[in-house]
Amino acid sequence: MSLPNRFKKPFVVQKLQWLIDPIGYMESAVKQYPDIFTGEIIGFGGTIVFLGYLI
């Protein structure tokens, strides 16, 4: 089984953005993939799948 919609930023950039501005990270990722995406961030052992929910 492959992971869905990999966020198209280099993993180093993703990790830095997650540390510095996690809300900005989520906002930019949800613009690209509104429903579900795979990110590579610090603190979760590497890769994690996010489910988007817009109000």
C-alpha positions in Angstrom: 0.0 0.0 0.0 1.4 3.4 -1.0 1.0 6.6 1.0 -1.4 9.2 -0.4 -0.5 12.6 -1.8 3.1 13.2 -0.7 3.5 16.9 0.1 5.8 18.3 -2.6 8.4 20.1 -0.5 11.8 18.7 0.3 11.7 16.8 3.7 14.2 19.2 5.3 12.1 22.2 4.4 9.0 20.4 5.7 10.7 19.6 9.0 12.0 23.2 9.5 8.6 24.7 8.6 6.8 22.4 11.0 9.2 23.5 13.8 9.0 27.2 13.0 5.4 27.7 11.8 3.3 24.5 12.1 0.0 26.4 11.3 1.6 27.8 8.1 2.8 24.3 7.2 -0.7 22.9 7.6 -2.3 25.8 5.6 0.0 25.5 2.7 -0.4 21.7 2.6 -4.2 21.8 2.8 -4.2 24.3 -0.2 -2.3 21.7 -2.2 -4.2 18.6 -0.9 -7.4 19.6 0.9 -8.6 16.1 1.9 -5.5 13.9 2.8 -1.7 14.3 2.4 1.5 12.7 3.6 4.1 14.8 5.3 7.5 14.2 6.6 7.9 16.1 9.9 9.9 16.0 13.1 8.4 14.4 16.2 6.5 11.5 14.7 9.3 9.3 13.5 9.3 10.7 10.0 6.3 10.2 7.8 2.7 10.9 8.9 -0.6 11.0 7.0 -2.8 14.1 7.7 -6.5 14.3 7.1 -7.7 17.8 6.2 -10.9 19.2 7.6 -12.1 22.7 6.6 -14.9 24.5 8.4 
